[in-house]
Amino acid sequence: HDTRFDDPRFRLGFATLVTHYWSNAAFLEEEALLDNADRLTGIPGVLIHGRLDISGPADVPWNLAARWSDAELQLLDDAGHGGGSMNSANVAATNRFARRV
């Protein structure tokens, strides 16, 4: 439980920011991320996405992983937008990258 959300001012600010950001398509041109994915070649990354995430469909990381040759896609069957197995997957991916350094 994130205690910041107990504060109604934080909730309002968060909701305002998220609504503004997404109503403006993240301030990106259409397909900008996918069209420029080749610029990530040689940079390893892990895309971790919960199948139960109702705020972001799984086709977004799926399509990015298809164009980013050095990306690893992990679709978590039991996760939504965060928490639980999502946290564990993020920690595991971070630890793998830390061992490379």
Backbone atoms as SQL, in Angstrom:
CREATE TABLE atoms (id INTEGER PRIMARY KEY, chain TEXT, resi INTEGER, resn TEXT, atom TEXT, x REAL, y REAL, z REAL);
INSERT INTO atoms VALUES
  (1, 'A', 1, 'HIS', 'N', 0.840, -1.184, 0.000),
  (2, 'A', 1, 'HIS', 'CA', 0.000, 0.000, 0.000),
  (3, 'A', 1, 'HIS', 'C', 0.881, 1.242, 0.000),
  (4, 'A', 2, 'ASP', 'N', 0.680, 2.095, -0.987),
  (5, 'A', 2, 'ASP', 'CA', 1.430, 3.345, -1.090),
  (6, 'A', 2, 'ASP', 'C', 0.687, 4.412, -0.290),
  (7, 'A', 3, 'THR', 'N', 1.254, 4.815, 0.822),
  (8, 'A', 3, 'THR', 'CA', 0.568, 5.742, 1.729),
  (9, 'A', 3, 'THR', 'C', 0.384, 7.138, 1.134),
  (10, 'A', 4, 'ARG', 'N', 1.105, 7.459, 0.072),
  (11, 'A', 4, 'ARG', 'CA', 0.898, 8.771, -0.562),
  (12, 'A', 4, 'ARG', 'C', -0.543, 8.920, -1.039),
  (13, 'A', 5, 'PHE', 'N', -1.148, 7.800, -1.432),
  (14, 'A', 5, 'PHE', 'CA', -2.519, 7.858, -1.940),
  (15, 'A', 5, 'PHE', 'C', -3.548, 8.068, -0.834),
  (16, 'A', 6, 'ASP', 'N', -3.128, 8.056, 0.416),
  (17, 'A', 6, 'ASP', 'CA', -4.031, 8.380, 1.522),
  (18, 'A', 6, 'ASP', 'C', -4.326, 9.878, 1.566),
  (19, 'A', 7, 'ASP', 'N', -3.462, 10.662, 0.980),
  (20, 'A', 7, 'ASP', 'CA', -3.614, 12.118, 0.970),
  (21, 'A', 7, 'ASP', 'C', -4.449, 12.530, -0.246),
  (22, 'A', 8, 'PRO', 'N', -5.623, 13.140, -0.036),
  (23, 'A', 8, 'PRO', 'CA', -6.474, 13.519, -1.166),
  (24, 'A', 8, 'PRO', 'C', -5.801, 14.515, -2.113),
  (25, 'A', 9, 'ARG', 'N', -4.899, 15.348, -1.609),
  (26, 'A', 9, 'ARG', 'CA', -4.186, 16.288, -2.486),
  (27, 'A', 9, 'ARG', 'C', -3.246, 15.537, -3.424),
  (28, 'A', 10, 'PHE', 'N', -2.588, 14.510, -2.897),
  (29, 'A', 10, 'PHE', 'CA', -1.708, 13.705, -3.747),
  (30, 'A', 10, 'PHE', 'C', -2.530, 12.987, -4.813),
  (31, 'A', 11, 'ARG', 'N', -3.654, 12.386, -4.402),
  (32, 'A', 11, 'ARG', 'CA', -4.504, 11.672, -5.363),
  (33, 'A', 11, 'ARG', 'C', -4.966, 12.596, -6.482),
  (34, 'A', 12, 'LEU', 'N', -5.390, 13.807, -6.131),
  (35, 'A', 12, 'LEU', 'CA', -5.843, 14.758, -7.140),
  (36, 'A', 12, 'LEU', 'C', -4.699, 15.154, -8.069),
  (37, 'A', 13, 'GLY', 'N', -3.541, 15.444, -7.509),
  (38, 'A', 13, 'GLY', 'CA', -2.395, 15.803, -8.331),
  (39, 'A', 13, 'GLY', 'C', -1.971, 14.675, -9.254),
  (40, 'A', 14, 'PHE', 'N', -1.954, 13.466, -8.720),
  (41, 'A', 14, 'PHE', 'CA', -1.575, 12.297, -9.513),
  (42, 'A', 14, 'PHE', 'C', -2.570, 12.082, -10.651),
  (43, 'A', 15, 'ALA', 'N', -3.860, 12.131, -10.329),
  (44, 'A', 15, 'ALA', 'CA', -4.895, 11.926, -11.347),
  (45, 'A', 15, 'ALA', 'C', -4.832, 13.011, -12.418),
  (46, 'A', 16, 'THR', 'N', -4.575, 14.239, -12.008),
  (47, 'A', 16, 'THR', 'CA', -4.474, 15.343, -12.965),
  (48, 'A', 16, 'THR', 'C', -3.289, 15.141, -13.901),
  (49, 'A', 17, 'LEU', 'N', -2.149, 14.772, -13.345),
  (50, 'A', 17, 'LEU', 'CA', -0.953, 14.550, -14.148),
  (51, 'A', 17, 'LEU', 'C', -1.149, 13.403, -15.136),
  (52, 'A', 18, 'VAL', 'N', -1.650, 12.287, -14.657),
  (53, 'A', 18, 'VAL', 'CA', -1.847, 11.124, -15.523),
  (54, 'A', 18, 'VAL', 'C', -2.851, 11.435, -16.631),
  (55, 'A', 19, 'THR', 'N', -3.953, 12.075, -16.269),
  (56, 'A', 19, 'THR', 'CA', -4.976, 12.411, -17.262),
  (57, 'A', 19, 'THR', 'C', -4.419, 13.356, -18.317),
  (58, 'A', 20, 'HIS', 'N', -3.675, 14.362, -17.895),
  (59, 'A', 20, 'HIS', 'CA', -3.085, 15.317, -18.838),
  (60, 'A', 20, 'HIS', 'C', -2.087, 14.622, -19.763),
  (61, 'A', 21, 'TYR', 'N', -1.245, 13.790, -19.184),
  (62, 'A', 21, 'TYR', 'CA', -0.216, 13.088, -19.946),
  (63, 'A', 21, 'TYR', 'C', -0.844, 12.189, -21.013),
  (64, 'A', 22, 'TRP', 'N', -1.781, 11.346, -20.614),
  (65, 'A', 22, 'TRP', 'CA', -2.356, 10.391, -21.557),
  (66, 'A', 22, 'TRP', 'C', -3.346, 11.024, -22.517),
  (67, 'A', 23, 'SER', 'N', -4.019, 12.089, -22.128),
  (68, 'A', 23, 'SER', 'CA', -4.933, 12.748, -23.068),
  (69, 'A', 23, 'SER', 'C', -4.162, 13.457, -24.179),
  (70, 'A', 24, 'ASN', 'N', -2.867, 13.643, -23.981),
  (71, 'A', 24, 'ASN', 'CA', -2.004, 14.233, -25.003),
  (72, 'A', 24, 'ASN', 'C', -1.073, 13.202, -25.630),
  (73, 'A', 25, 'ALA', 'N', -1.471, 11.938, -25.574),
  (74, 'A', 25, 'ALA', 'CA', -0.721, 10.836, -26.197),
  (75, 'A', 25, 'ALA', 'C', 0.748, 10.848, -25.783),
  (76, 'A', 26, 'ALA', 'N', 0.986, 11.116, -24.505),
  (77, 'A', 26, 'ALA', 'CA', 2.335, 11.132, -23.932),
  (78, 'A', 26, 'ALA', 'C', 3.251, 12.136, -24.633),
  (79, 'A', 27, 'PHE', 'N', 2.646, 13.106, -25.315),
  (80, 'A', 27, 'PHE', 'CA', 3.381, 14.156, -26.018),
  (81, 'A', 27, 'PHE', 'C', 4.333, 13.592, -27.075),
  (82, 'A', 28, 'LEU', 'N', 3.954, 12.449, -27.632),
  (83, 'A', 28, 'LEU', 'CA', 4.728, 11.819, -28.702),
  (84, 'A', 28, 'LEU', 'C', 3.930, 11.848, -29.995),
  (85, 'A', 29, 'GLU', 'N', 4.624, 11.932, -31.106),
  (86, 'A', 29, 'GLU', 'CA', 3.954, 11.802, -32.392),
  (87, 'A', 29, 'GLU', 'C', 3.494, 10.360, -32.553),
  (88, 'A', 30, 'GLU', 'N', 2.490, 10.146, -33.358),
  (89, 'A', 30, 'GLU', 'CA', 1.957, 8.810, -33.610),
  (90, 'A', 30, 'GLU', 'C', 3.086, 7.862, -34.019),
  (91, 'A', 31, 'GLU', 'N', 3.182, 6.728, -33.355),
  (92, 'A', 31, 'GLU', 'CA', 4.170, 5.684, -33.648),
  (93, 'A', 31, 'GLU', 'C', 5.621, 6.120, -33.421),
  (94, 'A', 32, 'ALA', 'N', 5.860, 7.216, -32.731),
  (95, 'A', 32, 'ALA', 'CA', 7.232, 7.715, -32.542),
  (96, 'A', 32, 'ALA', 'C', 8.119, 6.691, -31.852),
  (97, 'A', 33, 'LEU', 'N', 7.607, 6.037, -30.841),
  (98, 'A', 33, 'LEU', 'CA', 8.418, 5.067, -30.110),
  (99, 'A', 33, 'LEU', 'C', 8.780, 3.881, -31.002),
  (100, 'A', 34, 'LEU', 'N', 7.788, 3.323, -31.676),
  (101, 'A', 34, 'LEU', 'CA', 8.056, 2.161, -32.529),
  (102, 'A', 34, 'LEU', 'C', 8.921, 2.529, -33.731),
  (103, 'A', 35, 'ASP', 'N', 8.663, 3.688, -34.321),
  (104, 'A', 35, 'ASP', 'CA', 9.435, 4.095, -35.498),
  (105, 'A', 35, 'ASP', 'C', 10.905, 4.344, -35.183),
  (106, 'A', 36, 'ASN', 'N', 11.224, 4.607, -33.925),
  (107, 'A', 36, 'ASN', 'CA', 12.607, 4.889, -33.534),
  (108, 'A', 36, 'ASN', 'C', 13.230, 3.780, -32.695),
  (109, 'A', 37, 'ALA', 'N', 12.560, 2.645, -32.610),
  (110, 'A', 37, 'ALA', 'CA', 13.055, 1.543, -31.778),
  (111, 'A', 37, 'ALA', 'C', 14.421, 1.047, -32.235),
  (112, 'A', 38, 'ASP', 'N', 14.725, 1.183, -33.510),
  (113, 'A', 38, 'ASP', 'CA', 16.028, 0.729, -34.006),
  (114, 'A', 38, 'ASP', 'C', 17.182, 1.499, -33.359),
  (115, 'A', 39, 'ARG', 'N', 16.911, 2.663, -32.823),
  (116, 'A', 39, 'ARG', 'CA', 17.950, 3.445, -32.148),
  (117, 'A', 39, 'ARG', 'C', 18.389, 2.788, -30.842),
  (118, 'A', 40, 'LEU', 'N', 17.608, 1.824, -30.374),
  (119, 'A', 40, 'LEU', 'CA', 17.941, 1.105, -29.144),
  (120, 'A', 40, 'LEU', 'C', 18.830, -0.115, -29.400),
  (121, 'A', 41, 'THR', 'N', 19.129, -0.396, -30.656),
  (122, 'A', 41, 'THR', 'CA', 19.966, -1.541, -30.991),
  (123, 'A', 41, 'THR', 'C', 21.291, -1.457, -30.232),
  (124, 'A', 42, 'GLY', 'N', 21.643, -2.565, -29.592),
  (125, 'A', 42, 'GLY', 'CA', 22.867, -2.626, -28.809),
  (126, 'A', 42, 'GLY', 'C', 22.674, -2.273, -27.347),
  (127, 'A', 43, 'ILE', 'N', 21.495, -1.805, -27.014),
  (128, 'A', 43, 'ILE', 'CA', 21.184, -1.467, -25.621),
  (129, 'A', 43, 'ILE', 'C', 20.235, -2.539, -25.092),
  (130, 'A', 44, 'PRO', 'N', 20.669, -3.326, -24.118),
  (131, 'A', 44, 'PRO', 'CA', 19.782, -4.359, -23.586),
  (132, 'A', 44, 'PRO', 'C', 18.692, -3.750, -22.708),
  (133, 'A', 45, 'GLY', 'N', 17.554, -4.391, -22.706),
  (134, 'A', 45, 'GLY', 'CA', 16.456, -3.932, -21.859),
  (135, 'A', 45, 'GLY', 'C', 15.484, -5.056, -21.581),
  (136, 'A', 46, 'VAL', 'N', 14.724, -4.897, -20.542),
  (137, 'A', 46, 'VAL', 'CA', 13.696, -5.865, -20.176),
  (138, 'A', 46, 'VAL', 'C', 12.376, -5.118, -20.100),
  (139, 'A', 47, 'LEU', 'N', 11.405, -5.571, -20.860),
  (140, 'A', 47, 'LEU', 'CA', 10.058, -5.010, -20.826),
  (141, 'A', 47, 'LEU', 'C', 9.203, -5.956, -19.995),
  (142, 'A', 48, 'ILE', 'N', 8.740, -5.488, -18.854),
  (143, 'A', 48, 'ILE', 'CA', 7.958, -6.314, -17.938),
  (144, 'A', 48, 'ILE', 'C', 6.548, -5.755, -17.917),
  (145, 'A', 49, 'HIS', 'N', 5.584, -6.596, -18.265),
  (146, 'A', 49, 'HIS', 'CA', 4.207, -6.117, -18.395),
  (147, 'A', 49, 'HIS', 'C', 3.239, -7.149, -17.834),
  (148, 'A', 50, 'GLY', 'N', 2.266, -6.672, -17.086),
  (149, 'A', 50, 'GLY', 'CA', 1.236, -7.551, -16.550),
  (150, 'A', 50, 'GLY', 'C', 0.084, -7.711, -17.525),
  (151, 'A', 51, 'ARG', 'N', -0.315, -8.943, -17.781),
  (152, 'A', 51, 'ARG', 'CA', -1.441, -9.188, -18.693),
  (153, 'A', 51, 'ARG', 'C', -2.747, -8.585, -18.178),
  (154, 'A', 52, 'LEU', 'N', -2.833, -8.368, -16.876),
  (155, 'A', 52, 'LEU', 'CA', -4.055, -7.831, -16.276),
  (156, 'A', 52, 'LEU', 'C', -4.037, -6.304, -16.177),
  (157, 'A', 53, 'ASP', 'N', -3.074, -5.662, -16.808),
  (158, 'A', 53, 'ASP', 'CA', -2.956, -4.200, -16.767),
  (159, 'A', 53, 'ASP', 'C', -4.018, -3.589, -17.675),
  (160, 'A', 54, 'ILE', 'N', -5.051, -3.011, -17.074),
  (161, 'A', 54, 'ILE', 'CA', -6.126, -2.433, -17.881),
  (162, 'A', 54, 'ILE', 'C', -5.772, -1.041, -18.393),
  (163, 'A', 55, 'SER', 'N', -4.724, -0.431, -17.845),
  (164, 'A', 55, 'SER', 'CA', -4.349, 0.908, -18.299),
  (165, 'A', 55, 'SER', 'C', -3.390, 0.872, -19.487),
  (166, 'A', 56, 'GLY', 'N', -2.816, -0.278, -19.762),
  (167, 'A', 56, 'GLY', 'CA', -1.889, -0.396, -20.880),
  (168, 'A', 56, 'GLY', 'C', -1.977, -1.783, -21.486),
  (169, 'A', 57, 'PRO', 'N', -2.488, -1.894, -22.695),
  (170, 'A', 57, 'PRO', 'CA', -2.612, -3.213, -23.319),
  (171, 'A', 57, 'PRO', 'C', -1.259, -3.851, -23.607),
  (172, 'A', 58, 'ALA', 'N', -1.228, -5.161, -23.602),
  (173, 'A', 58, 'ALA', 'CA', 0.020, -5.908, -23.783),
  (174, 'A', 58, 'ALA', 'C', 0.598, -5.770, -25.185),
  (175, 'A', 59, 'ASP', 'N', -0.186, -5.289, -26.142),
  (176, 'A', 59, 'ASP', 'CA', 0.370, -5.141, -27.485),
  (177, 'A', 59, 'ASP', 'C', 1.430, -4.039, -27.549),
  (178, 'A', 60, 'VAL', 'N', 1.404, -3.112, -26.608),
  (179, 'A', 60, 'VAL', 'CA', 2.402, -2.036, -26.615),
  (180, 'A', 60, 'VAL', 'C', 3.808, -2.600, -26.385),
  (181, 'A', 61, 'PRO', 'N', 4.073, -3.299, -25.281),
  (182, 'A', 61, 'PRO', 'CA', 5.417, -3.864, -25.120),
  (183, 'A', 61, 'PRO', 'C', 5.708, -4.972, -26.136),
  (184, 'A', 62, 'TRP', 'N', 4.687, -5.700, -26.543),
  (185, 'A', 62, 'TRP', 'CA', 4.862, -6.765, -27.542),
  (186, 'A', 62, 'TRP', 'C', 5.412, -6.170, -28.841),
  (187, 'A', 63, 'ASN', 'N', 4.781, -5.099, -29.323),
  (188, 'A', 63, 'ASN', 'CA', 5.218, -4.461, -30.568),
  (189, 'A', 63, 'ASN', 'C', 6.592, -3.812, -30.421),
  (190, 'A', 64, 'LEU', 'N', 6.870, -3.232, -29.265),
  (191, 'A', 64, 'LEU', 'CA', 8.188, -2.638, -29.046),
  (192, 'A', 64, 'LEU', 'C', 9.264, -3.718, -29.025),
  (193, 'A', 65, 'ALA', 'N', 9.001, -4.821, -28.341),
  (194, 'A', 65, 'ALA', 'CA', 9.980, -5.918, -28.283),
  (195, 'A', 65, 'ALA', 'C', 10.247, -6.496, -29.669),
  (196, 'A', 66, 'ALA', 'N', 9.229, -6.504, -30.518),
  (197, 'A', 66, 'ALA', 'CA', 9.402, -7.020, -31.879),
  (198, 'A', 66, 'ALA', 'C', 10.356, -6.148, -32.692),
  (199, 'A', 67, 'ARG', 'N', 10.460, -4.877, -32.346),
  (200, 'A', 67, 'ARG', 'CA', 11.321, -3.957, -33.094),
  (201, 'A', 67, 'ARG', 'C', 12.636, -3.639, -32.382),
  (202, 'A', 68, 'TRP', 'N', 12.740, -4.027, -31.124),
  (203, 'A', 68, 'TRP', 'CA', 13.947, -3.759, -30.327),
  (204, 'A', 68, 'TRP', 'C', 14.669, -5.084, -30.147),
  (205, 'A', 69, 'SER', 'N', 15.692, -5.309, -30.953),
  (206, 'A', 69, 'SER', 'CA', 16.340, -6.622, -31.012),
  (207, 'A', 69, 'SER', 'C', 16.995, -7.040, -29.699),
  (208, 'A', 70, 'ASP', 'N', 17.363, -6.105, -28.868),
  (209, 'A', 70, 'ASP', 'CA', 18.044, -6.436, -27.615),
  (210, 'A', 70, 'ASP', 'C', 17.119, -6.403, -26.402),
  (211, 'A', 71, 'ALA', 'N', 15.820, -6.419, -26.665),
  (212, 'A', 71, 'ALA', 'CA', 14.851, -6.396, -25.563),
  (213, 'A', 71, 'ALA', 'C', 14.392, -7.803, -25.221),
  (214, 'A', 72, 'GLU', 'N', 14.149, -7.998, -23.950),
  (215, 'A', 72, 'GLU', 'CA', 13.541, -9.234, -23.445),
  (216, 'A', 72, 'GLU', 'C', 12.152, -8.844, -22.948),
  (217, 'A', 73, 'LEU', 'N', 11.139, -9.536, -23.423),
  (218, 'A', 73, 'LEU', 'CA', 9.768, -9.256, -23.004),
  (219, 'A', 73, 'LEU', 'C', 9.317, -10.302, -22.002),
  (220, 'A', 74, 'GLN', 'N', 8.824, -9.835, -20.863),
  (221, 'A', 74, 'GLN', 'CA', 8.235, -10.720, -19.860),
  (222, 'A', 74, 'GLN', 'C', 6.781, -10.300, -19.670),
  (223, 'A', 75, 'LEU', 'N', 5.852, -11.166, -20.067),
  (224, 'A', 75, 'LEU', 'CA', 4.429, -10.931, -19.836),
  (225, 'A', 75, 'LEU', 'C', 4.023, -11.764, -18.629),
  (226, 'A', 76, 'LEU', 'N', 3.591, -11.092, -17.586),
  (227, 'A', 76, 'LEU', 'CA', 3.248, -11.762, -16.332),
  (228, 'A', 76, 'LEU', 'C', 1.749, -12.031, -16.285),
  (229, 'A', 77, 'ASP', 'N', 1.393, -13.306, -16.218),
  (230, 'A', 77, 'ASP', 'CA', -0.017, -13.694, -16.249),
  (231, 'A', 77, 'ASP', 'C', -0.810, -13.204, -15.050),
  (232, 'A', 78, 'ASP', 'N', -0.170, -13.094, -13.901),
  (233, 'A', 78, 'ASP', 'CA', -0.899, -12.790, -12.667),
  (234, 'A', 78, 'ASP', 'C', -0.728, -11.349, -12.199),
  (235, 'A', 79, 'ALA', 'N', -0.238, -10.467, -13.060),
  (236, 'A', 79, 'ALA', 'CA', 0.050, -9.091, -12.636),
  (237, 'A', 79, 'ALA', 'C', -0.770, -8.092, -13.433),
  (238, 'A', 80, 'GLY', 'N', -1.002, -6.964, -12.786),
  (239, 'A', 80, 'GLY', 'CA', -1.652, -5.841, -13.442),
  (240, 'A', 80, 'GLY', 'C', -0.614, -4.779, -13.741),
  (241, 'A', 81, 'HIS', 'N', -0.837, -3.573, -13.210),
  (242, 'A', 81, 'HIS', 'CA', 0.061, -2.453, -13.478),
  (243, 'A', 81, 'HIS', 'C', 1.222, -2.389, -12.492),
  (244, 'A', 82, 'GLY', 'N', 1.171, -3.166, -11.440),
  (245, 'A', 82, 'GLY', 'CA', 2.263, -3.158, -10.476),
  (246, 'A', 82, 'GLY', 'C', 1.963, -4.069, -9.308),
  (247, 'A', 83, 'GLY', 'N', 2.929, -4.191, -8.423),
  (248, 'A', 83, 'GLY', 'CA', 2.762, -5.004, -7.228),
  (249, 'A', 83, 'GLY', 'C', 3.028, -6.474, -7.491),
  (250, 'A', 84, 'GLY', 'N', 3.104, -7.231, -6.417),
  (251, 'A', 84, 'GLY', 'CA', 3.243, -8.686, -6.501),
  (252, 'A', 84, 'GLY', 'C', 4.369, -9.151, -7.390),
  (253, 'A', 85, 'SER', 'N', 4.024, -9.977, -8.367),
  (254, 'A', 85, 'SER', 'CA', 5.040, -10.553, -9.242),
  (255, 'A', 85, 'SER', 'C', 5.720, -9.493, -10.108),
  (256, 'A', 86, 'MET', 'N', 5.053, -8.365, -10.324),
  (257, 'A', 86, 'MET', 'CA', 5.665, -7.270, -11.082),
  (258, 'A', 86, 'MET', 'C', 6.888, -6.749, -10.323),
  (259, 'A', 87, 'ASN', 'N', 6.742, -6.554, -9.030),
  (260, 'A', 87, 'ASN', 'CA', 7.880, -6.094, -8.221),
  (261, 'A', 87, 'ASN', 'C', 9.012, -7.108, -8.251),
  (262, 'A', 88, 'SER', 'N', 8.683, -8.377, -8.105),
  (263, 'A', 88, 'SER', 'CA', 9.705, -9.430, -8.122),
  (264, 'A', 88, 'SER', 'C', 10.435, -9.469, -9.457),
  (265, 'A', 89, 'ALA', 'N', 9.697, -9.329, -10.552),
  (266, 'A', 89, 'ALA', 'CA', 10.310, -9.347, -11.883),
  (267, 'A', 89, 'ALA', 'C', 11.219, -8.142, -12.083),
  (268, 'A', 90, 'ASN', 'N', 10.800, -6.981, -11.602),
  (269, 'A', 90, 'ASN', 'CA', 11.640, -5.779, -11.704),
  (270, 'A', 90, 'ASN', 'C', 12.932, -5.933, -10.913),
  (271, 'A', 91, 'VAL', 'N', 12.836, -6.474, -9.714),
  (272, 'A', 91, 'VAL', 'CA', 14.029, -6.689, -8.886),
  (273, 'A', 91, 'VAL', 'C', 14.958, -7.697, -9.554),
  (274, 'A', 92, 'ALA', 'N', 14.400, -8.787, -10.070),
  (275, 'A', 92, 'ALA', 'CA', 15.219, -9.810, -10.723),
  (276, 'A', 92, 'ALA', 'C', 15.936, -9.239, -11.949),
  (277, 'A', 93, 'ALA', 'N', 15.231, -8.457, -12.754),
  (278, 'A', 93, 'ALA', 'CA', 15.848, -7.860, -13.945),
  (279, 'A', 93, 'ALA', 'C', 16.942, -6.877, -13.544),
  (280, 'A', 94, 'THR', 'N', 16.673, -6.070, -12.539),
  (281, 'A', 94, 'THR', 'CA', 17.673, -5.107, -12.064),
  (282, 'A', 94, 'THR', 'C', 18.913, -5.823, -11.542),
  (283, 'A', 95, 'ASN', 'N', 18.710, -6.896, -10.803),
  (284, 'A', 95, 'ASN', 'CA', 19.848, -7.666, -10.285),
  (285, 'A', 95, 'ASN', 'C', 20.673, -8.272, -11.415),
  (286, 'A', 96, 'ARG', 'N', 20.012, -8.754, -12.466),
  (287, 'A', 96, 'ARG', 'CA', 20.756, -9.307, -13.607),
  (288, 'A', 96, 'ARG', 'C', 21.621, -8.237, -14.266),
  (289, 'A', 97, 'PHE', 'N', 21.056, -7.032, -14.436),
  (290, 'A', 97, 'PHE', 'CA', 21.839, -5.943, -15.028),
  (291, 'A', 97, 'PHE', 'C', 22.986, -5.535, -14.111),
  (292, 'A', 98, 'ALA', 'N', 22.746, -5.520, -12.814),
  (293, 'A', 98, 'ALA', 'CA', 23.796, -5.138, -11.855),
  (294, 'A', 98, 'ALA', 'C', 24.966, -6.114, -11.904),
  (295, 'A', 99, 'ARG', 'N', 24.689, -7.393, -12.126),
  (296, 'A', 99, 'ARG', 'CA', 25.767, -8.390, -12.201),
  (297, 'A', 99, 'ARG', 'C', 26.621, -8.198, -13.448),
  (298, 'A', 100, 'ARG', 'N', 26.100, -7.549, -14.474),
  (299, 'A', 100, 'ARG', 'CA', 26.861, -7.315, -15.706),
  (300, 'A', 100, 'ARG', 'C', 27.902, -6.215, -15.543),
  (301, 'A', 101, 'VAL', 'N', 27.696, -5.356, -14.570),
  (302, 'A', 101, 'VAL', 'CA', 28.571, -4.185, -14.404),
  (303, 'A', 101, 'VAL', 'C', 29.856, -4.570, -13.711);
